[in-house]
Amino acid sequence: MTIQQLLVATVVYAVALAAIVYFTRPTWRRFAGAFAGGAAGAGLGFWVIIPVGEARRLWHVPLDPSPVFMALLLFGTAVSTAPILLVTWRIARRFGWRGLAVTFAVLAVIGPPREFAVAAKFPEWVTLTPGSATILAISALYGGGLAAVHGVMRLVAGPARGDGLARWPWEAAEPGATPDRGGS
């Protein structure tokens, strides 16, 4: 992956993040939690998951070790993970832990075909070893890894159930009004 490809991907994910922020209406604390979860997931991926997978010969991810590339990759990964976490927050807010469990199970099923499709389209970004061990590892990372970074978001921003929604920009705060604690 080149720096130019990384910049383009980061901009595309930033636009997606802006759209998700618009529709999910997180508070600043929730947004910060989602970004912290994304950054934690990126760090875990780059310094633990990728090296362990390469040591076990499940995949190979050729990364440019330069500080600029790694910083941009870390930031881009955090930006691309934050929208997912904002959606899981809304699922947790509406459906509780059961909704999250179903979501992470669905992500565990979707993950391996997505990663193999990316590897087929961009072999210079990642090479995956065919086999059930690779499929199970990717599935565990999508389900369990996203559950873990959702936990980081929860540590930073608190539980979803009592979380209010940020006001729409055009809504004026009424004096003495209580914050929205229910709903969607």
Residue pairs with C-beta under 8 A, 6 or more apart in sequence:
1 64
1 73
1 122
1 124
1 125
3 64
3 68
3 69
3 72
6 69
6 72
6 73
6 76
7 72
9 76
9 80
10 72
10 75
10 76
10 79
10 80
13 76
13 79
13 80
13 83
14 79
16 80
16 83
17 79
17 82
17 83
19 83
20 82
20 83
20 86
20 87
21 31
21 86
24 86
24 87
24 89
24 90
25 165
25 166
25 167
25 168
26 34
26 86
26 89
26 165
26 166
27 157
27 163
27 164
27 165
27 166
28 166
29 156
29 157
29 158
30 86
30 89
30 153
30 157
30 163
31 82
31 86
32 156
32 157
33 85
33 152
33 153
33 154
33 155
33 156
33 157
33 158
34 81
34 82
34 83
34 85
34 86
34 89
34 153
34 157
35 78
35 79
35 82
36 152
36 153
36 156
37 81
37 82
37 85
37 149
37 150
37 151
37 152
37 153
37 156
38 77
38 78
38 79
38 80
38 81
38 82
38 85
38 149
39 74
39 77
39 78
40 148
40 149
40 152
41 77
41 78
41 81
41 145
41 146
41 148
41 149
41 152
42 73
42 74
42 77
42 78
42 81
43 74
44 145
44 148
44 149
45 77
45 145
46 63
46 70
46 73
46 74
46 77
49 141
49 145
50 59
50 61
50 63
53 59
53 61
53 137
54 60
54 61
56 133
56 137
57 129
58 128
58 129
58 133
58 134
58 137
59 126
59 127
59 128
59 129
59 134
60 126
60 127
61 125
61 126
61 127
62 124
62 125
63 69
63 70
63 73
64 70
81 149
84 146
85 146
85 149
85 150
85 153
88 100
88 103
88 146
88 150
88 153
89 150
89 153
89 157
89 160
89 163
90 160
90 184
91 99
91 100
91 103
92 99
92 100
92 150
92 159
92 160
92 161
93 160
93 161
93 163
94 184
95 102
96 161
100 147
100 150
104 142
104 143
104 144
104 146
104 147
105 143
107 142
107 143
107 146
108 139
108 140
108 142
108 143
108 144
109 139
110 142
111 138
111 139
111 141
111 142
111 143
112 134
112 135
112 138
112 139
112 142
115 126
115 128
115 138
116 128
118 125
118 126
119 125
119 126
119 127
119 128
128 134
128 138
154 160
157 163
162 181
164 179
164 180
164 181
165 180
165 183
165 184
167 173
